[in-house]
Amino acid sequence: MSKQTPDDIACLNTCKEPMNHCHRKLLSTEALAEYLDVALSTLRQYRLDGKGPTYIKIGHLVRYRVEDVEEWLATKKH
């Protein structure tokens, strides 16, 4: 799987539609951190604490399904 390019992250940052309309279906930890504007260590801690979005392990890689991220974000509304 190739690294996400600035265009991929720009899609996440500028897409006016829900995230699942973007062309990326799996997000790296780096791309999700960029989208959420949080540190990588925050997402790592969320995984350890079971507080973050559901993730997928592919070998040593961690990936997030866009649908899971949207679902998790929906639970964060106040």
N, C-alpha and C positions, 0 to 999 in steps of 0.2 A: 504494500500500500504506500503510495507516495505521500510526501509531506504536504500539508495544506499550504496553499499559496496565499499571498496577500489578497488575491481576488476571492478566494474561498472565505476568508475572514471578513472581507468587505461585504460579501453577500449576507453574512450573518448580521453584520452591523447595520446594513442599510435596507434589508428586505422589509417591506411594509406588510407583507403577508406573514401568516404564522410560519415558524421555522421549517415545517415540513414541506413548504412550497419551494424552499431552496434546493439546489441540486445536490447537496451533501446529505447523505442519510446517516452516516456515522461521523461523530466528532471526536477528535483527539482531546486529551486533557488540556493541551495548550490552546486549542481553538475554543473550547468551552470556557476556559478561564478568560480568554480575550473577550468573548461574547458577554460574559457575566461581569466583566471588569473586576475580577478577583484574582488573587495570587494563586499560583499553582499549588502552593502548600495548603491553601484553604480547601481546594478540591480534594487533595490527598487526605486531609484531616476529616473531611466529610465522609470519604469512603471508609476510613478507619472507624469512625463513630456511627456509621450507618445513617447519616443525616442527609446525604446528597442524593442526586438522581441515581436511578438504577444504572449500572454500568455493565459492560461486557468485557471479559478477559479473553484475548486472543493471544495465546502464548504469554509473553510478558507484557503485551500491549493492553492498554485500557482504552476502551472506546465507549461513547455514549450514543444511544439512538436518539434522534431528534424528538421522536414521539415521547420518549421517557423524560427528556429534559422539559418539554412543554408541560407534561403531566405534573412533574415535580414543581415547576414554577407556578402552576395554577394553585397548588396547595399553599403557596407563600403569600397569596393576596390577603390584604388586611381590609 
